[in-house]
């Protein structure tokens, strides 16, 4: 009887933590609009005052109530042209630093937010996740 009760509690705990396997796979493109001068494609981190967006910085995905659904560390960012309509004519150009996140089996919610250690949370709607394309969030 005790073993059955322990198994039941374990199953309930897994369900509460979203371990059922019916969560969403998410792709998030975090664009740090710092316009720092870099070589396009170079590894990067956010420039001041956004220096808190960098490789190994902690992040969390929260639901609308602030409950943490997933967490991890940012990967290294990569520099992208801040204004592709301009031919800068030089190697070092104004760039944004972009971080690409891929998360598996995030518990379902109607609203989410990406939270870093500093700055405001970046909210997004579940309908953007279900399209299969990366959700683009801007920090700047």
Secondary structure as UniProt FT lines:
FT   HELIX           2..16
FT   TURN            17..20
FT   STRAND          24..39
FT   TURN            40..41
FT   STRAND          43..44
FT   TURN            48..49
FT   TURN            51..52
FT   TURN            55..56
FT   STRAND          58..63
FT   TURN            64..65
FT   STRAND          68..73
FT   STRAND          77..81
FT   TURN            84..85
FT   STRAND          92..106
FT   STRAND          111..116
FT   STRAND          122..125
FT   HELIX           126..129
FT   TURN            130..131
FT   STRAND          135..139
//
